[in-house]
Amino acid sequence: MRLILFICLGLLTVSSTAYAEDLLPVRGKAKVVTIETEDGAMDLTRSKTEAALIGGVLQPMVPVPGVTPVGELEVIKALENKSAHVVDMRTLDWRTQATIPGSIHIPYIEVASRLDELGCAGGPGAWDCTGADKIIAFCNGPACGQSPIAIKAMVREGFPPENISYYRGGMQSWMVLGLTTAEDMF
């Protein structure tokens, strides 16, 4: 009986070591966050699943104070009513694979120089965004940093955060929920 127990513990140790190497960051660079529960300490971990598009770092719901987090229903309403630009802020290679139909494409690395497409006047470093449009920004999902980086750049350039909504679920949530996608969009 002891031999079986030692073998099981040894296998558990080997498999948990291999498992630890496959973990993705939970917060910052931390791949394990220990919490206290009624039953004692428990490690929260994150691993790549088939539903996950990328393995990036989890993003906050509000990347910049004043930005509003939204879900799929708000995105659909904006697409129906043209009440906001739904902006795919991913790189072109991601957009051509699949995107939200009716979205426009402004890659995160270009948005600070293209604010005129979102209702601002002027140019980089001297934008006047008093007439800025409402936008909904998205990228690949909760672990994608592309749209949060873009949102920070927009606000730094003068775009009002209250005109920005953030669809943190992005393409990952959109596809997991089985919503229609468009391919080969440029």
CYANA upper distance limits for C-alpha pairs under 8 A (distance plus 0.5 A):
  1 MET  CA      5 LEU  CA      6.84
  2 ARG  CA      6 PHE  CA      6.64
  3 LEU  CA      7 ILE  CA      6.65
  4 ILE  CA      8 CYS  CA      6.60
  5 LEU  CA      9 LEU  CA      6.63
  6 PHE  CA     10 GLY  CA      6.51
  7 ILE  CA     11 LEU  CA      6.65
  8 CYS  CA     12 LEU  CA      6.55
  9 LEU  CA     13 THR  CA      6.62
 10 GLY  CA     14 VAL  CA      6.72
 11 LEU  CA     15 SER  CA      6.45
 12 LEU  CA     16 SER  CA      6.38
 13 THR  CA     17 THR  CA      6.61
 14 VAL  CA     18 ALA  CA      6.85
 15 SER  CA     19 TYR  CA      6.38
 16 SER  CA     20 ALA  CA      6.45
 17 THR  CA     21 GLU  CA      7.15
 18 ALA  CA     22 ASP  CA      7.29
 19 TYR  CA     23 LEU  CA      7.12
 22 ASP  CA     47 SER  CA      7.02
 22 ASP  CA     48 LYS  CA      8.26
 23 LEU  CA     31 LYS  CA      6.64
 23 LEU  CA     45 THR  CA      7.30
 23 LEU  CA     46 ARG  CA      6.16
 23 LEU  CA     47 SER  CA      5.26
 23 LEU  CA     48 LYS  CA      7.77
 24 LEU  CA     31 LYS  CA      6.27
 24 LEU  CA     45 THR  CA      8.07
 24 LEU  CA     46 ARG  CA      5.85
 24 LEU  CA     47 SER  CA      5.90
 24 LEU  CA     48 LYS  CA      7.32
 24 LEU  CA     55 GLY  CA      6.74
 24 LEU  CA     56 GLY  CA      8.03
 24 LEU  CA     57 VAL  CA      8.25
 25 PRO  CA     29 LYS  CA      5.91
 25 PRO  CA     30 ALA  CA      5.85
 25 PRO  CA     31 LYS  CA      4.75
 25 PRO  CA     32 VAL  CA      8.01
 25 PRO  CA     45 THR  CA      8.36
 25 PRO  CA     46 ARG  CA      7.23
 25 PRO  CA     56 GLY  CA      7.89
 25 PRO  CA     57 VAL  CA      6.29
 25 PRO  CA     58 LEU  CA      8.03
 26 VAL  CA     30 ALA  CA      6.37
 26 VAL  CA     31 LYS  CA      5.74
 26 VAL  CA     32 VAL  CA      7.10
 26 VAL  CA     33 VAL  CA      7.67
 26 VAL  CA     44 LEU  CA      8.40
 26 VAL  CA     45 THR  CA      6.93
 26 VAL  CA     46 ARG  CA      6.54
 26 VAL  CA     57 VAL  CA      7.29
 26 VAL  CA     58 LEU  CA      6.94
 27 ARG  CA     31 LYS  CA      7.67
 27 ARG  CA     33 VAL  CA      8.46
 27 ARG  CA     57 VAL  CA      7.17
 27 ARG  CA     58 LEU  CA      6.87
 28 GLY  CA     57 VAL  CA      7.03
 28 GLY  CA     58 LEU  CA      8.37
 29 LYS  CA     57 VAL  CA      8.38
 31 LYS  CA     45 THR  CA      6.64
 31 LYS  CA     46 ARG  CA      7.59
 32 VAL  CA     43 ASP  CA      6.53
 32 VAL  CA     44 LEU  CA      6.19
 32 VAL  CA     45 THR  CA      5.58
 32 VAL  CA     46 ARG  CA      8.40
 33 VAL  CA     43 ASP  CA      6.11
 33 VAL  CA     44 LEU  CA      5.64
 33 VAL  CA     45 THR  CA      7.27
 34 THR  CA     41 ALA  CA      6.98
 34 THR  CA     42 MET  CA      6.06
 34 THR  CA     43 ASP  CA      4.85
 34 THR  CA     44 LEU  CA      6.53
 35 ILE  CA     41 ALA  CA      6.15
 35 ILE  CA     42 MET  CA      5.93
 35 ILE  CA     43 ASP  CA      6.83
 35 ILE  CA     44 LEU  CA      7.76
 36 GLU  CA     40 GLY  CA      6.07
 36 GLU  CA     41 ALA  CA      4.96
 36 GLU  CA     42 MET  CA      6.71
 37 THR  CA     41 ALA  CA      6.47
 37 THR  CA     42 MET  CA      7.35
 48 LYS  CA     52 ALA  CA      6.75
 48 LYS  CA     54 ILE  CA      8.32
 48 LYS  CA     55 GLY  CA      6.83
 51 ALA  CA    172 GLN  CA      7.46
 51 ALA  CA    176 VAL  CA      7.16
 52 ALA  CA    172 GLN  CA      6.85
 53 LEU  CA    140 ASN  CA      7.13
 53 LEU  CA    141 GLY  CA      8.13
 53 LEU  CA    172 GLN  CA      6.56
 54 ILE  CA    140 ASN  CA      7.85
 54 ILE  CA    143 ALA  CA      7.41
 54 ILE  CA    144 CYS  CA      7.67
 55 GLY  CA    143 ALA  CA      7.03
 56 GLY  CA    143 ALA  CA      5.19
 56 GLY  CA    144 CYS  CA      6.15
 56 GLY  CA    145 GLY  CA      7.85
 57 VAL  CA    143 ALA  CA      5.28
 57 VAL  CA    144 CYS  CA      7.24
 57 VAL  CA    145 GLY  CA      7.81
 58 LEU  CA    142 PRO  CA      6.04
 58 LEU  CA    143 ALA  CA      4.61
 58 LEU  CA    144 CYS  CA      7.58
 59 GLN  CA     63 PRO  CA      7.88
 59 GLN  CA    142 PRO  CA      6.14
 59 GLN  CA    143 ALA  CA      6.19
 59 GLN  CA    144 CYS  CA      7.43
 59 GLN  CA    145 GLY  CA      7.20
 59 GLN  CA    148 PRO  CA      8.15
 59 GLN  CA    168 ARG  CA      8.23
 60 PRO  CA    142 PRO  CA      8.49
 61 MET  CA     69 PRO  CA      6.53
 61 MET  CA    166 TYR  CA      8.22
 61 MET  CA    168 ARG  CA      6.99
 62 VAL  CA     66 GLY  CA      8.35
 62 VAL  CA     67 VAL  CA      6.46
 62 VAL  CA     68 THR  CA      7.17
 62 VAL  CA     69 PRO  CA      6.74
 62 VAL  CA    166 TYR  CA      7.88
 63 PRO  CA     67 VAL  CA      7.62
 63 PRO  CA    148 PRO  CA      6.13
 63 PRO  CA    151 ILE  CA      7.87
 63 PRO  CA    152 LYS  CA      7.87
 64 VAL  CA    151 ILE  CA      7.88
 64 VAL  CA    152 LYS  CA      7.06
 64 VAL  CA    161 PRO  CA      7.71
 65 PRO  CA    161 PRO  CA      7.69
 66 GLY  CA    161 PRO  CA      5.59
 66 GLY  CA    162 GLU  CA      5.65
 67 VAL  CA    161 PRO  CA      5.55
 67 VAL  CA    162 GLU  CA      5.99
 67 VAL  CA    163 ASN  CA      7.85
 67 VAL  CA    164 ILE  CA      5.85
 67 VAL  CA    165 SER  CA      6.08
 67 VAL  CA    166 TYR  CA      7.32
 68 THR  CA    162 GLU  CA      7.66
 68 THR  CA    164 ILE  CA      7.07
 68 THR  CA    165 SER  CA      5.09
 68 THR  CA    166 TYR  CA      6.56
 69 PRO  CA    165 SER  CA      6.08
 69 PRO  CA    166 TYR  CA      5.24
 69 PRO  CA    167 TYR  CA      6.53
 69 PRO  CA    168 ARG  CA      7.51
 70 VAL  CA     74 GLU  CA      6.53
 70 VAL  CA     75 VAL  CA      7.82
 70 VAL  CA    165 SER  CA      6.78
 70 VAL  CA    166 TYR  CA      6.38
 70 VAL  CA    167 TYR  CA      5.63
 70 VAL  CA    168 ARG  CA      7.97
 71 GLY  CA     75 VAL  CA      6.98
 71 GLY  CA    167 TYR  CA      6.36
 71 GLY  CA    168 ARG  CA      8.28
 71 GLY  CA    169 GLY  CA      7.64
 72 GLU  CA     76 ILE  CA      6.64
 72 GLU  CA    167 TYR  CA      8.15
 72 GLU  CA    174 TRP  CA      7.74
 73 LEU  CA     77 LYS  CA      6.62
 74 GLU  CA     78 ALA  CA      6.68
 75 VAL  CA     79 LEU  CA      6.76
 75 VAL  CA     86 VAL  CA      7.62
 75 VAL  CA    136 ILE  CA      7.70
 75 VAL  CA    167 TYR  CA      8.14
 76 ILE  CA     80 GLU  CA      6.64
 77 LYS  CA     81 ASN  CA      6.52
 77 LYS  CA     82 LYS  CA      8.46
 77 LYS  CA     83 SER  CA      8.23
 78 ALA  CA     82 LYS  CA      5.73
 78 ALA  CA     83 SER  CA      5.41
 78 ALA  CA     84 ALA  CA      5.84
 78 ALA  CA     85 HIS  CA      7.80
 78 ALA  CA     86 VAL  CA      7.70
 79 LEU  CA     83 SER  CA      7.85
 79 LEU  CA     84 ALA  CA      7.95
 79 LEU  CA     85 HIS  CA      8.26
 79 LEU  CA     86 VAL  CA      7.56
 79 LEU  CA    102 GLY  CA      6.92
 79 LEU  CA    103 SER  CA      8.21
 83 SER  CA    134 LYS  CA      7.66
 84 ALA  CA    133 ASP  CA      7.35
 84 ALA  CA    134 LYS  CA      5.19
 84 ALA  CA    135 ILE  CA      5.33
 84 ALA  CA    136 ILE  CA      7.04
 85 HIS  CA    103 SER  CA      7.51
 85 HIS  CA    104 ILE  CA      7.59
 85 HIS  CA    118 LEU  CA      8.28
 85 HIS  CA    133 ASP  CA      8.01
 85 HIS  CA    134 LYS  CA      6.94
 85 HIS  CA    135 ILE  CA      5.12
 85 HIS  CA    136 ILE  CA      6.62
 86 VAL  CA    102 GLY  CA      7.97
 86 VAL  CA    103 SER  CA      5.32
 86 VAL  CA    104 ILE  CA      6.76
 86 VAL  CA    135 ILE  CA      6.32
 86 VAL  CA    136 ILE  CA      5.19
 86 VAL  CA    137 ALA  CA      6.65
 86 VAL  CA    138 PHE  CA      8.20
 87 VAL  CA    103 SER  CA      6.01
 87 VAL  CA    104 ILE  CA      5.50
 87 VAL  CA    105 HIS  CA      6.26
 87 VAL  CA    106 ILE  CA      7.02
 87 VAL  CA    135 ILE  CA      7.29
 87 VAL  CA    136 ILE  CA      6.44
 87 VAL  CA    137 ALA  CA      5.44
 87 VAL  CA    138 PHE  CA      6.82
 88 ASP  CA     95 ARG  CA      7.88
 88 ASP  CA     99 THR  CA      7.88
 88 ASP  CA    100 ILE  CA      8.34
 88 ASP  CA    103 SER  CA      6.72
 88 ASP  CA    104 ILE  CA      6.47
 88 ASP  CA    105 HIS  CA      5.39
 88 ASP  CA    106 ILE  CA      6.76
 88 ASP  CA    107 PRO  CA      7.55
 88 ASP  CA    137 ALA  CA      6.86
 88 ASP  CA    138 PHE  CA      5.92
 88 ASP  CA    139 CYS  CA      6.49
 89 MET  CA    105 HIS  CA      6.72
 89 MET  CA    106 ILE  CA      5.76
 89 MET  CA    107 PRO  CA      4.83
 89 MET  CA    108 TYR  CA      5.37
 89 MET  CA    137 ALA  CA      7.18
 89 MET  CA    138 PHE  CA      6.55
 89 MET  CA    139 CYS  CA      6.09
 89 MET  CA    146 GLN  CA      6.97
 89 MET  CA    147 SER  CA      6.02
 89 MET  CA    150 ALA  CA      7.78
 90 ARG  CA     94 TRP  CA      6.73
 90 ARG  CA     95 ARG  CA      6.91
 90 ARG  CA    105 HIS  CA      8.25
 90 ARG  CA    106 ILE  CA      8.07
 90 ARG  CA    107 PRO  CA      5.66
 90 ARG  CA    108 TYR  CA      6.71
 90 ARG  CA    138 PHE  CA      8.29
 90 ARG  CA    139 CYS  CA      5.81
 90 ARG  CA    140 ASN  CA      7.81
 90 ARG  CA    146 GLN  CA      6.67
 90 ARG  CA    147 SER  CA      7.74
 91 THR  CA     95 ARG  CA      6.97
 91 THR  CA    107 PRO  CA      5.89
 91 THR  CA    108 TYR  CA      7.83
 92 LEU  CA     96 THR  CA      6.61
 92 LEU  CA    107 PRO  CA      7.78
 92 LEU  CA    186 PHE  CA      7.52
 93 ASP  CA     97 GLN  CA      7.16
 94 TRP  CA     98 ALA  CA      7.32
 95 ARG  CA     99 THR  CA      5.94
 95 ARG  CA    105 HIS  CA      8.36
 95 ARG  CA    183 GLU  CA      8.03
 95 ARG  CA    184 ASP  CA      7.92
 95 ARG  CA    185 MET  CA      6.95
 95 ARG  CA    186 PHE  CA      7.74
 96 THR  CA    183 GLU  CA      5.98
 96 THR  CA    184 ASP  CA      4.71
 96 THR  CA    185 MET  CA      5.54
 96 THR  CA    186 PHE  CA      6.89
 97 GLN  CA    183 GLU  CA      5.92
 97 GLN  CA    184 ASP  CA      6.74
 98 ALA  CA    181 THR  CA      6.22
 98 ALA  CA    182 ALA  CA      5.89
 98 ALA  CA    183 GLU  CA      5.04
 98 ALA  CA    184 ASP  CA      7.60
 98 ALA  CA    185 MET  CA      8.18
 99 THR  CA    103 SER  CA      7.95
 99 THR  CA    171 MET  CA      7.42
 99 THR  CA    181 THR  CA      5.89
 99 THR  CA    182 ALA  CA      5.78
 99 THR  CA    183 GLU  CA      6.94
 99 THR  CA    185 MET  CA      7.95
100 ILE  CA    171 MET  CA      8.00
100 ILE  CA    174 TRP  CA      8.38
100 ILE  CA    180 THR  CA      7.74
100 ILE  CA    181 THR  CA      5.74
100 ILE  CA    182 ALA  CA      6.67
101 PRO  CA    180 THR  CA      7.84
101 PRO  CA    181 THR  CA      6.40
101 PRO  CA    182 ALA  CA      5.82
105 HIS  CA    186 PHE  CA      7.97
106 ILE  CA    110 GLU  CA      7.00
106 ILE  CA    111 VAL  CA      6.37
106 ILE  CA    114 ARG  CA      8.21
107 PRO  CA    111 VAL  CA      6.75
108 TYR  CA    146 GLN  CA      6.21
108 TYR  CA    147 SER  CA      6.62
108 TYR  CA    149 ILE  CA      7.27
108 TYR  CA    150 ALA  CA      5.19
109 ILE  CA    150 ALA  CA      7.50
110 GLU  CA    114 ARG  CA      6.87
111 VAL  CA    115 LEU  CA      6.70
111 VAL  CA    150 ALA  CA      6.85
111 VAL  CA    153 ALA  CA      8.08
111 VAL  CA    154 MET  CA      7.45
112 ALA  CA    124 PRO  CA      7.14
112 ALA  CA    150 ALA  CA      7.94
112 ALA  CA    153 ALA  CA      6.37
112 ALA  CA    154 MET  CA      6.10
112 ALA  CA    157 GLU  CA      7.14
113 SER  CA    123 GLY  CA      7.37
113 SER  CA    124 PRO  CA      5.74
114 ARG  CA    118 LEU  CA      8.12
115 LEU  CA    119 GLY  CA      7.22
115 LEU  CA    120 CYS  CA      5.98
115 LEU  CA    121 ALA  CA      8.13
115 LEU  CA    123 GLY  CA      8.35
115 LEU  CA    127 TRP  CA      8.19
115 LEU  CA    154 MET  CA      8.15
116 ASP  CA    120 CYS  CA      5.09
116 ASP  CA    121 ALA  CA      6.06
116 ASP  CA    122 GLY  CA      7.83
116 ASP  CA    123 GLY  CA      8.06
118 LEU  CA    132 ALA  CA      6.56
118 LEU  CA    133 ASP  CA      5.96
118 LEU  CA    134 LYS  CA      8.41
118 LEU  CA    135 ILE  CA      8.23
119 GLY  CA    129 CYS  CA      7.30
119 GLY  CA    131 GLY  CA      6.26
119 GLY  CA    132 ALA  CA      4.75
119 GLY  CA    133 ASP  CA      5.64
120 CYS  CA    127 TRP  CA      6.80
120 CYS  CA    128 ASP  CA      6.03
120 CYS  CA    129 CYS  CA      4.80
120 CYS  CA    130 THR  CA      7.56
120 CYS  CA    131 GLY  CA      6.65
120 CYS  CA    132 ALA  CA      5.71
120 CYS  CA    133 ASP  CA      8.42
120 CYS  CA    159 PHE  CA      8.21
121 ALA  CA    127 TRP  CA      6.22
121 ALA  CA    128 ASP  CA      5.60
121 ALA  CA    129 CYS  CA      6.92
122 GLY  CA    126 ALA  CA      6.42
122 GLY  CA    127 TRP  CA      5.27
122 GLY  CA    128 ASP  CA      6.55
123 GLY  CA    127 TRP  CA      5.71
124 PRO  CA    157 GLU  CA      7.89
125 GLY  CA    157 GLU  CA      6.84
126 ALA  CA    157 GLU  CA      8.05
127 TRP  CA    157 GLU  CA      6.98
127 TRP  CA    158 GLY  CA      6.90
128 ASP  CA    158 GLY  CA      7.48
129 CYS  CA    158 GLY  CA      6.63
129 CYS  CA    159 PHE  CA      5.90
129 CYS  CA    160 PRO  CA      7.57
130 THR  CA    160 PRO  CA      8.42
132 ALA  CA    159 PHE  CA      7.37
132 ALA  CA    160 PRO  CA      7.92
132 ALA  CA    163 ASN  CA      7.74
133 ASP  CA    163 ASN  CA      7.21
134 LYS  CA    163 ASN  CA      5.15
134 LYS  CA    164 ILE  CA      6.53
134 LYS  CA    165 SER  CA      8.28
135 ILE  CA    163 ASN  CA      6.82
135 ILE  CA    164 ILE  CA      5.62
135 ILE  CA    165 SER  CA      6.57
136 ILE  CA    164 ILE  CA      6.47
136 ILE  CA    165 SER  CA      5.05
136 ILE  CA    166 TYR  CA      6.06
136 ILE  CA    167 TYR  CA      7.00
137 ALA  CA    147 SER  CA      6.63
137 ALA  CA    151 ILE  CA      8.21
137 ALA  CA    164 ILE  CA      7.68
137 ALA  CA    165 SER  CA      6.74
137 ALA  CA    166 TYR  CA      5.54
137 ALA  CA    167 TYR  CA      6.50
138 PHE  CA    147 SER  CA      6.13
138 PHE  CA    166 TYR  CA      6.79
138 PHE  CA    167 TYR  CA      5.65
138 PHE  CA    168 ARG  CA      6.86
138 PHE  CA    169 GLY  CA      8.22
138 PHE  CA    170 GLY  CA      5.61
138 PHE  CA    171 MET  CA      8.14
139 CYS  CA    144 CYS  CA      6.86
139 CYS  CA    145 GLY  CA      8.25
139 CYS  CA    146 GLN  CA      6.63
139 CYS  CA    147 SER  CA      6.04
139 CYS  CA    168 ARG  CA      8.07
139 CYS  CA    170 GLY  CA      5.67
139 CYS  CA    171 MET  CA      6.91
140 ASN  CA    144 CYS  CA      5.94
140 ASN  CA    169 GLY  CA      8.02
140 ASN  CA    170 GLY  CA      5.53
140 ASN  CA    171 MET  CA      5.28
140 ASN  CA    172 GLN  CA      6.25
141 GLY  CA    168 ARG  CA      6.08
141 GLY  CA    169 GLY  CA      5.01
141 GLY  CA    170 GLY  CA      4.66
141 GLY  CA    171 MET  CA      6.24
141 GLY  CA    172 GLN  CA      5.58
141 GLY  CA    173 SER  CA      7.17
142 PRO  CA    168 ARG  CA      5.81
142 PRO  CA    169 GLY  CA      5.93
142 PRO  CA    170 GLY  CA      7.65
142 PRO  CA    172 GLN  CA      8.45
145 GLY  CA    149 ILE  CA      6.52
146 GLN  CA    150 ALA  CA      6.80
147 SER  CA    151 ILE  CA      6.48
147 SER  CA    166 TYR  CA      8.50
148 PRO  CA    152 LYS  CA      6.71
149 ILE  CA    153 ALA  CA      6.82
150 ALA  CA    154 MET  CA      6.60
151 ILE  CA    155 VAL  CA      6.74
151 ILE  CA    164 ILE  CA      8.26
152 LYS  CA    156 ARG  CA      6.58
153 ALA  CA    157 GLU  CA      6.71
154 MET  CA    158 GLY  CA      6.97
154 MET  CA    159 PHE  CA      5.76
155 VAL  CA    159 PHE  CA      5.18
155 VAL  CA    160 PRO  CA      6.63
155 VAL  CA    161 PRO  CA      6.61
159 PHE  CA    163 ASN  CA      8.22
160 PRO  CA    164 ILE  CA      7.76
169 GLY  CA    173 SER  CA      5.34
169 GLY  CA    174 TRP  CA      7.59
170 GLY  CA    174 TRP  CA      6.67
171 MET  CA    175 MET  CA      6.41
172 GLN  CA    176 VAL  CA      6.57
173 SER  CA    177 LEU  CA      6.53
174 TRP  CA    178 GLY  CA      7.10
174 TRP  CA    179 LEU  CA      6.13
175 MET  CA    179 LEU  CA      6.26
175 MET  CA    180 THR  CA      8.11
175 MET  CA    181 THR  CA      8.04
